[in-house]
Amino acid sequence: MALKKGDKIPNFKLVDTLGNEFDSTTIVGKIPVVIYFYPKDDTAGCTAQACSFRDQYQDFKDLGAEVIGISSDSVVSHSKFSSKNKLPFILLSDSAKKVSKLFGVPTALFGLLPGRVTYIADKNGIIQLIFDSMMPANHISNALKALKKMV
């Protein structure tokens, strides 16, 4: 069952780019969060999306929010991707796809590609916007607009 606007972000644990366990309860429900699921490290669209989040990261921080990127790529892949693109936000490896299933992230291209979905939640962990589009550039502007409405 896919999450929808008004739902609470479920608790989850995944591994970050440094190999440390990330527990969602350390952030979710305390500050606004932007959690975005993307198909694959080092692909044109995903790199553009990550670099756009990077370039506007300070805007998210100024609104009191944290950005978290999640894909099924390995910790090693995420580490290289993050380092190469100087990503200042959290990247998490969902190699077993448990968290994407927990959120109900749909697949794209007839199930061939993992989906590209952004969830924006308020400081209580309640989803205020879900943006589902394979167009990477639109996720950043929609996330910022939603956060500005909450602040």
Accessible surface in RSA format (square Angstrom, percent):
REM  Atomic radii and reference values for relative SASA: ProtOr
REM  Chains: A
REM  Algorithm: Lee & Richards
REM  Probe-radius: 1.40
REM  Slices: 20
REM RES _ NUM      All-atoms   Total-Side   Main-Chain    Non-polar    All polar
REM                ABS   REL    ABS   REL    ABS   REL    ABS   REL    ABS   REL
RES MET A   1   205.45 106.4 138.73  91.8  66.73 158.9 115.87  98.5  89.59 118.7
RES ALA A   2    57.96  53.3  43.27  66.8  14.69  33.4  43.27  60.9  14.69  38.9
RES LEU A   3    30.80  17.2  22.50  16.1   8.30  20.9  22.88  16.1   7.92  21.3
RES LYS A   4   116.63  56.9 116.31  71.4   0.32   0.8  92.84  83.6  23.78  25.3
RES LYS A   5   144.55  70.5 125.29  76.9  19.26  45.9  69.81  62.8  74.74  79.6
RES GLY A   6    48.93  60.3   0.00   N/A  48.93  60.3  27.79  76.3  21.14  47.4
RES ASP A   7    37.62  26.4  33.30  33.1   4.32  10.2  10.99  25.9  26.63  26.6
RES LYS A   8   120.91  59.0 107.88  66.2  13.03  31.0  90.79  81.7  30.12  32.1
RES ILE A   9     3.10   1.8   0.16   0.1   2.94   7.1   0.16   0.1   2.94   8.0
RES PRO A  10    30.80  22.4  20.09  18.3  10.71  38.9  30.70  25.3   0.10   0.6
RES ASN A  11   106.92  73.7  86.66  83.7  20.26  48.8  22.37  53.8  84.54  81.7
RES PHE A  12    12.50   6.3   2.35   1.5  10.15  26.4  11.88   7.2   0.62   1.8
RES LYS A  13   120.27  58.7  97.56  59.9  22.71  54.1  45.90  41.3  74.37  79.2
RES LEU A  14    20.70  11.5  16.13  11.5   4.58  11.5  20.70  14.5   0.00   0.0
RES VAL A  15    56.05  36.9  55.69  50.4   0.36   0.9  55.69  48.4   0.36   1.0
RES ASP A  16    28.37  19.9  27.96  27.8   0.41   1.0   5.47  12.9  22.90  22.8
RES THR A  17    29.18  20.8  23.64  24.0   5.54  13.2   3.78   5.1  25.39  38.4
RES LEU A  18   145.34  80.9 114.10  81.6  31.24  78.5 120.33  84.5  25.01  67.3
RES GLY A  19    45.83  56.5   0.00   N/A  45.83  56.5  18.18  49.9  27.64  61.9
RES ASN A  20    79.83  55.1  75.75  73.2   4.08   9.8  20.38  49.1  59.45  57.5
RES GLU A  21   119.35  68.5  88.23  66.7  31.12  74.1  28.22  54.6  91.13  74.4
RES PHE A  22    20.43  10.2  16.59  10.3   3.84  10.0  20.43  12.4   0.00   0.0
RES ASP A  23    38.40  26.9  35.98  35.8   2.42   5.7  12.12  28.5  26.28  26.2
RES SER A  24     0.13   0.1   0.13   0.2   0.00   0.0   0.00   0.0   0.13   0.2
RES THR A  25    52.93  37.6  50.14  50.8   2.79   6.7  38.09  51.2  14.84  22.4
RES THR A  26    86.01  61.2  66.40  67.3  19.61  46.7  65.36  87.8  20.65  31.2
RES ILE A  27    26.91  15.3  25.84  19.3   1.07   2.6  26.91  19.4   0.00   0.0
RES VAL A  28    12.90   8.5   3.53   3.2   9.38  22.6   3.53   3.1   9.38  25.4
RES GLY A  29    31.36  38.7   0.00   N/A  31.36  38.7   7.40  20.3  23.96  53.7
RES LYS A  30   133.82  65.3 109.23  67.0  24.59  58.5  80.17  72.2  53.64  57.1
RES ILE A  31    60.83  34.6  60.45  45.0   0.38   0.9  60.82  43.8   0.01   0.0
RES PRO A  32    19.61  14.3  19.61  17.9   0.00   0.0  19.61  16.2   0.00   0.0
RES VAL A  33     0.00   0.0   0.00   0.0   0.00   0.0   0.00   0.0   0.00   0.0
RES VAL A  34     0.00   0.0   0.00   0.0   0.00   0.0   0.00   0.0   0.00   0.0
RES ILE A  35     0.04   0.0   0.04   0.0   0.00   0.0   0.04   0.0   0.00   0.0
RES TYR A  36     0.81   0.4   0.81   0.5   0.00   0.0   0.53   0.4   0.28   0.4
RES PHE A  37     6.17   3.1   6.07   3.8   0.10   0.3   6.07   3.7   0.10   0.3
RES TYR A  38     3.42   1.6   1.14   0.7   2.28   5.9   1.14   0.9   2.28   2.8
RES PRO A  39     8.92   6.5   6.20   5.6   2.73   9.9   6.20   5.1   2.73  17.0
RES LYS A  40   105.42  51.4 105.42  64.7   0.00   0.0  71.66  64.5  33.77  36.0
RES ASP A  41     7.98   5.6   1.59   1.6   6.39  15.1   1.59   3.7   6.39   6.4
RES ASP A  42    74.29  52.0  45.88  45.7  28.41  67.2  23.08  54.3  51.20  51.1
RES THR A  43    57.03  40.6  51.54  52.3   5.48  13.1  54.46  73.1   2.57   3.9
RES ALA A  44    92.63  85.2  68.60 105.9  24.04  54.7  79.55 112.0  13.08  34.7
RES GLY A  45    24.56  30.3   0.00   N/A  24.56  30.3  17.68  48.5   6.89  15.4
RES CYS A  46     1.89   1.4   0.91   1.0   0.98   2.3   0.01   0.0   1.88   2.0
RES THR A  47    35.45  25.2  35.45  35.9   0.00   0.0  32.47  43.6   2.98   4.5
RES ALA A  48    54.30  49.9  43.78  67.6  10.52  23.9  52.89  74.5   1.41   3.7
RES GLN A  49     0.35   0.2   0.04   0.0   0.31   0.7   0.32   0.7   0.03   0.0
RES ALA A  50     0.43   0.4   0.43   0.7   0.00   0.0   0.43   0.6   0.00   0.0
RES CYS A  51    21.88  16.5  21.86  24.4   0.02   0.0  13.30  33.7   8.58   9.2
RES SER A  52    36.80  31.1  33.58  44.8   3.23   7.4  10.40  22.1  26.40  37.0
RES PHE A  53     0.00   0.0   0.00   0.0   0.00   0.0   0.00   0.0   0.00   0.0
RES ARG A  54    75.38  31.7  66.06  33.7   9.32  22.2  18.25  24.9  57.14  34.6
RES ASP A  55   100.84  70.6  64.96  64.7  35.88  84.8  30.43  71.6  70.41  70.2
RES GLN A  56    66.38  37.1  65.39  47.8   0.99   2.4  17.81  37.9  48.57  36.8
RES TYR A  57    29.58  13.8  29.57  16.8   0.01   0.0  22.44  16.9   7.14   8.8
RES GLN A  58   115.05  64.3 112.18  82.0   2.87   6.8  55.91 119.0  59.14  44.9
RES ASP A  59    59.46  41.7  56.80  56.5   2.66   6.3  10.88  25.6  48.58  48.5
RES PHE A  60     0.00   0.0   0.00   0.0   0.00   0.0   0.00   0.0   0.00   0.0
RES LYS A  61    82.03  40.0  67.60  41.5  14.43  34.4  41.91  37.7  40.12  42.7
RES ASP A  62   103.35  72.4  65.99  65.7  37.36  88.4  30.92  72.8  72.43  72.2
RES LEU A  63    33.41  18.6  24.67  17.7   8.74  22.0  27.62  19.4   5.79  15.6
RES GLY A  64    38.23  47.1   0.00   N/A  38.23  47.1  35.10  96.3   3.13   7.0
RES ALA A  65     0.49   0.5   0.00   0.0   0.49   1.1   0.16   0.2   0.33   0.9
RES GLU A  66    16.45   9.4  16.45  12.4   0.00   0.0   0.88   1.7  15.56  12.7
RES VAL A  67     0.00   0.0   0.00   0.0   0.00   0.0   0.00   0.0   0.00   0.0
RES ILE A  68     0.00   0.0   0.00   0.0   0.00   0.0   0.00   0.0   0.00   0.0
RES GLY A  69     0.00   0.0   0.00   N/A   0.00   0.0   0.00   0.0   0.00   0.0
RES ILE A  70     0.37   0.2   0.29   0.2   0.08   0.2   0.29   0.2   0.08   0.2
RES SER A  71     5.15   4.4   0.00   0.0   5.15  11.9   5.15  11.0   0.00   0.0
RES SER A  72    33.90  28.6  20.10  26.8  13.80  31.8   6.05  12.9  27.85  39.0
RES ASP A  73    12.14   8.5   7.43   7.4   4.71  11.1   4.73  11.1   7.41   7.4
RES SER A  74    56.39  47.6  49.22  65.7   7.16  16.5  42.35  90.2  14.03  19.7
RES VAL A  75    41.80  27.5  39.40  35.7   2.39   5.8  39.55  34.4   2.25   6.1
RES VAL A  76    95.51  62.8  93.44  84.6   2.07   5.0  95.34  82.8   0.17   0.4
RES SER A  77    33.10  28.0  26.56  35.4   6.54  15.1  22.33  47.6  10.77  15.1
RES HIS A  78     0.38   0.2   0.38   0.3   0.00   0.0   0.38   0.4   0.00   0.0
RES SER A  79    43.34  36.6  40.84  54.5   2.49   5.7   9.89  21.1  33.44  46.9
RES LYS A  80   137.80  67.2 131.40  80.6   6.40  15.2  87.08  78.4  50.72  54.0
RES PHE A  81     0.01   0.0   0.01   0.0   0.00   0.0   0.01   0.0   0.00   0.0
RES SER A  82    16.13  13.6  14.71  19.6   1.42   3.3   2.73   5.8  13.40  18.8
RES SER A  83    82.82  70.0  63.06  84.2  19.75  45.5  34.79  74.1  48.03  67.3
RES LYS A  84   143.17  69.8 112.07  68.8  31.11  74.1  86.82  78.1  56.35  60.0
RES ASN A  85    15.81  10.9  12.97  12.5   2.83   6.8   2.83   6.8  12.97  12.5
RES LYS A  86   161.86  79.0 144.93  88.9  16.93  40.3 111.06 100.0  50.80  54.1
RES LEU A  87    15.76   8.8   0.00   0.0  15.76  39.6   0.18   0.1  15.58  41.9
RES PRO A  88    69.76  50.8  33.24  30.3  36.52 132.8  46.08  38.0  23.68 147.2
RES PHE A  89    10.84   5.4   0.00   0.0  10.84  28.2   1.45   0.9   9.39  26.9
RES ILE A  90    41.72  23.7  35.71  26.6   6.01  14.5  41.72  30.0   0.00   0.0
RES LEU A  91     1.72   1.0   0.08   0.1   1.64   4.1   0.08   0.1   1.64   4.4
RES LEU A  92     0.00   0.0   0.00   0.0   0.00   0.0   0.00   0.0   0.00   0.0
RES SER A  93     9.67   8.2   4.30   5.7   5.37  12.4   1.36   2.9   8.31  11.6
RES ASP A  94     3.54   2.5   3.04   3.0   0.50   1.2   1.00   2.4   2.54   2.5
RES SER A  95    80.35  67.9  58.08  77.5  22.27  51.3  26.43  56.3  53.91  75.5
RES ALA A  96    63.17  58.1  40.18  62.0  22.98  52.3  51.12  72.0  12.05  31.9
RES LYS A  97    93.66  45.7  93.66  57.5   0.00   0.0  40.96  36.9  52.69  56.1
RES LYS A  98   151.59  74.0 144.96  88.9   6.63  15.8  90.22  81.2  61.37  65.4
RES VAL A  99     6.31   4.2   6.25   5.7   0.07   0.2   6.31   5.5   0.00   0.0
RES SER A 100    22.41  18.9  22.35  29.8   0.06   0.1  13.93  29.7   8.49  11.9
RES LYS A 101   148.63  72.5 130.29  79.9  18.34  43.7  96.74  87.1  51.89  55.3
RES LEU A 102    80.37  44.8  64.64  46.2  15.73  39.5  72.70  51.1   7.68  20.7
RES PHE A 103     0.00   0.0   0.00   0.0   0.00   0.0   0.00   0.0   0.00   0.0
RES GLY A 104    20.66  25.5   0.00   N/A  20.66  25.5  12.86  35.3   7.81  17.5
RES VAL A 105    23.01  15.1   4.29   3.9  18.72  45.1   4.29   3.7  18.72  50.8
RES PRO A 106    62.94  45.9  52.53  47.9  10.41  37.9  62.65  51.7   0.29   1.8
RES THR A 107    86.48  61.5  62.23  63.1  24.25  57.8  44.45  59.7  42.03  63.5
RES ALA A 108    16.93  15.6  10.06  15.5   6.87  15.6  16.93  23.8   0.00   0.0
RES LEU A 109   108.66  60.5  96.47  69.0  12.19  30.7 100.04  70.3   8.62  23.2
RES PHE A 110   201.84 101.0 159.47  98.8  42.37 110.3 174.76 106.0  27.08  77.5
RES GLY A 111    46.50  57.3   0.00   N/A  46.50  57.3  17.06  46.8  29.44  65.9
RES LEU A 112   145.69  81.1 115.99  83.0  29.70  74.7 119.03  83.6  26.66  71.7
RES LEU A 113    60.25  33.6  59.35  42.5   0.90   2.3  60.25  42.3   0.00   0.0
RES PRO A 114    45.89  33.4  41.46  37.8   4.43  16.1  45.18  37.3   0.71   4.4
RES GLY A 115     4.56   5.6   0.00   N/A   4.56   5.6   2.70   7.4   1.86   4.2
RES ARG A 116    11.44   4.8  11.13   5.7   0.31   0.7   0.08   0.1  11.36   6.9
RES VAL A 117     1.73   1.1   1.68   1.5   0.05   0.1   1.71   1.5   0.02   0.1
RES THR A 118     0.14   0.1   0.14   0.1   0.00   0.0   0.06   0.1   0.08   0.1
RES TYR A 119     4.31   2.0   4.31   2.5   0.00   0.0   0.06   0.0   4.25   5.2
RES ILE A 120     0.39   0.2   0.39   0.3   0.00   0.0   0.39   0.3   0.00   0.0
RES ALA A 121     0.00   0.0   0.00   0.0   0.00   0.0   0.00   0.0   0.00   0.0
RES ASP A 122    26.28  18.4  26.19  26.1   0.09   0.2  11.07  26.1  15.21  15.2
RES LYS A 123   124.66  60.8 123.16  75.6   1.50   3.6  66.04  59.4  58.62  62.4
RES ASN A 124    86.31  59.5  79.96  77.3   6.35  15.3  17.20  41.4  69.11  66.8
RES GLY A 125     0.07   0.1   0.00   N/A   0.07   0.1   0.07   0.2   0.00   0.0
RES ILE A 126    53.03  30.2  53.03  39.5   0.00   0.0  53.03  38.2   0.00   0.0
RES ILE A 127     0.53   0.3   0.00   0.0   0.53   1.3   0.00   0.0   0.53   1.4
RES GLN A 128    56.78  31.8  50.05  36.6   6.73  16.0   8.31  17.7  48.48  36.8
RES LEU A 129    53.04  29.5  52.57  37.6   0.47   1.2  53.04  37.2   0.00   0.0
RES ILE A 130    52.33  29.8  29.25  21.8  23.08  55.6  29.25  21.1  23.08  62.6
RES PHE A 131    42.17  21.1  41.60  25.8   0.56   1.5  42.17  25.6   0.00   0.0
RES ASP A 132    86.65  60.7  58.24  58.0  28.41  67.2  20.87  49.1  65.78  65.6
RES SER A 133    23.79  20.1  16.12  21.5   7.67  17.7  16.60  35.4   7.19  10.1
RES MET A 134    71.58  37.1  58.19  38.5  13.39  31.9  56.64  48.2  14.93  19.8
RES MET A 135   122.52  63.4 122.52  81.1   0.00   0.0  91.36  77.7  31.16  41.3
RES PRO A 136    23.67  17.2  23.67  21.6   0.00   0.0  23.67  19.5   0.00   0.0
RES ALA A 137    74.54  68.5  61.97  95.6  12.57  28.6  64.46  90.8  10.08  26.7
RES ASN A 138    63.61  43.9  63.08  61.0   0.53   1.3   5.27  12.7  58.34  56.4
RES HIS A 139     0.29   0.2   0.08   0.1   0.21   0.5   0.08   0.1   0.21   0.2
RES ILE A 140     2.91   1.7   2.91   2.2   0.00   0.0   2.91   2.1   0.00   0.0
RES SER A 141    55.39  46.8  50.70  67.7   4.69  10.8  41.81  89.0  13.58  19.0
RES ASN A 142    35.95  24.8  34.92  33.7   1.03   2.5   0.23   0.6  35.72  34.5
RES ALA A 143     0.01   0.0   0.00   0.0   0.01   0.0   0.00   0.0   0.01   0.0
RES LEU A 144    11.65   6.5  11.65   8.3   0.00   0.0  11.65   8.2   0.00   0.0
RES LYS A 145   125.10  61.0 122.38  75.1   2.72   6.5  75.82  68.2  49.28  52.5
RES ALA A 146    12.36  11.4   6.55  10.1   5.81  13.2  10.73  15.1   1.63   4.3
RES LEU A 147     0.14   0.1   0.14   0.1   0.00   0.0   0.14   0.1   0.00   0.0
RES LYS A 148   126.53  61.7 111.67  68.5  14.86  35.4  63.90  57.5  62.63  66.7
RES LYS A 149   180.12  87.9 143.63  88.1  36.49  86.9  95.14  85.6  84.99  90.5
RES MET A 150    58.76  30.4  19.57  13.0  39.19  93.3  26.97  22.9  31.79  42.1
RES VAL A 151   116.39  76.6  62.45  56.5  53.94 130.0  87.44  76.0  28.95  78.5
END  Absolute sums over single chains surface
CHAIN  1 A     7505.2       6015.8       1489.4       4536.6       2968.6
END  Absolute sums over all chains
TOTAL          7505.2       6015.8       1489.4       4536.6       2968.6
